[in-house]
Amino acid sequence: MSGPVKIGRREVRSGLLGGLAALLVALLLWAAPPSVRERLNQPAADAIAGFWPASSTDRIVVVDIDSASLRDFDGRRLSRRRLADLFEAIDGLDPAVVAIDLVLEPPCSQFDPDVARLQAALAARPATMGFLLSSDPSAEPSQKSPVAVSPDVRLPQAWTAAGAETTCARLVEAASGLSSASLAGGFDARIRTAPAVVAVGNQPFPSLGVDALRLAMRTGALILFGDPPMLRVGDLTARLDSAGDVRLRHSSSAQQNARTIVAADILSGEHPPDILSGKIVFVGSSAAELGGLRPVPGDPVKPSVQIQADLATNLLLGNSPVIPAWGDSASLGAAIVIGIGLAFLGAMTRPLAAAGFTLAAVAGWLGLYSFLYHGAHLMLDPVVPALSMIVGAIVASTAQFSAVRRAESVIRQRFEQRLPGAVVKKLVAEPDLLKLKGEQRVATSMFTDVEGFTTTTERVSPQDMIQLLDRYFEGLTGIIIGYGGMIDKTIGDGIHALFNAPVDLENHEEAALSCARDILAFSEEFRSEGFAKEASFGRTRIGIETGDVVLGDVGVADRVDYTAFGSSVNTAARLQDANKRFGTSILLGPGVRKSLTGDFEDMGEIELRGIGTIHAYGIRLKPDNA
């Protein structure tokens, strides 16, 4: 049966206990740091955002120098002759604006006729050139895209940089605007926001997508005003967050395909004659070789030019979601009221009915969130009210029905038996062992890297490269975790692992060396078979060193990462790189060597960039396919 039960003091006590739990959950999560709430909310928000495609516009077109077209552009160097051909062809199709998500490095000789052609094509109509933020203070760009900032604007987390990596000067001079093409992901590296403006030195610059709209609307300057901050582009306005970012609604694959034409078709004339007429045209590349692929929710390799086009689309259509000023209060109120109500309902009904009511309430809240997100472009908190509802109902039902307690105990026992390893068990039992705010401990750092990986990326498609790396990383991470190591981060084609962190690991130096040997054995077998062999997948090189490290959360706002740093970490990274000088597969630093037994090749004193001279020890591997 699942009907109501008798209401008495026991039911009231259970309801009060569940209501208190719902209240505490709501208040604790509401008061939690923004990074914690984002980690809770974002998976649900991403799923709801992807439930229904965002609106699109035919005013924006992307010209894509894809991998196939790139071969016609002489690869990564991007032939100036073919670029001149492309931009002349684009100019001949009469676009309103051209926004260029490419940083074209020298040569840009004034005596090169192709550079002169390219310069003339860029000057023929409004165009904005993208740049990348840099820490080099000597590379501060000139202001070509004016931004007027009202005195009342507060952007405490605004994007700032000392300098910028720009296209060569002749081409920048020819363009009408200069704007930032830099993007950065959140806690999981996925890009959900884009900066409307950035600061380079003391100068504000618009983002590429924003500047494209400025030129298309023929407005003199962008305006930042108000608190909370707002952006005005002509007659368009958009709400910004405290970093000056716009929250993105990403286009679907079908929408991207509909607005994209490959560069080869522009050059060959295989397109409708009015394909670019009067349009805002973004020029960029989906080729992995040019390094413009970025992870977004639902797509791990979205071209940055498409993200900039999404930014412009969101601003143009006014469908960028915002968190209203009353959003947090409304979410907290819903969490408390509905959570307490469900707690009493859970205390007064049997478990099956309580579960049904709770699921219906959670579904209703998520449905309201979805309606506001897709219909009104407003964002509330999807998870805190849902968690408050669930916790209140569970606590009340658990207190009321001993059968639920027994069932919960059985479930816990089953899951505990299936969870691997003492480390997870210890962290679950003693979460204070994980000191996110920082701790110093002795640990062994290990860096891996794939030899000649850049060359490999030029030989295979982005999809094949992702699949190849997935299988490679799956093998390495399995080996590292099997030896009790912690994956600190993946860096391109390499991994940084720590042993004796975040909890104690006995004989961590020996564990790291054994792990490195197994990684070499795995990687040699991996690169000798199947597609990895066809792609000439390179050798794995490893550097290992032991010493003091500092562990904890590092970063600001949504760019926080639990990581390690210290001189031994840097030394291990440099040792990995030094393998290519000595032909070794593993290089050990003196800190780890003194704790190891066995014979190693004495490399003597070696010089490491940024470290100095250290005594190193090597291990050579001569595989059959070397």
Beta strands, then each sheet from edge to edge (+ up, - down):
strand 1: 60-64
strand 2: 97-100
strand 3: 127-134
strand 4: 147-149
strand 5: 160-161
strand 6: 163-165
strand 7: 177-180
strand 8: 193-195
strand 9: 197-200
strand 10: 203-206
strand 11: 222-225
strand 12: 230-233
strand 13: 236-239
strand 14: 245-247
strand 15: 260-262
strand 16: 280-284
strand 17: 293-296
strand 18: 299-303
strand 19: 439-450
strand 20: 486-491
strand 21: 494-499
strand 22: 540-556
strand 23: 559-565
strand 24: 586-588
strand 25: 601-608
strand 26: 612-619
sheet 1: 6+ 3- 2- 16- 1- 15-
sheet 2: 6+ 3- 7-
sheet 3: 4+ 11+ 12- 13+
sheet 4: 5+ 9+ 10-
sheet 5: 8+ 14-
sheet 6: 17+ 18-
sheet 7: 20+ 21- 19+ 22- 23+
sheet 8: 20+ 21- 19+ 22- 24- 26+ 25-
end
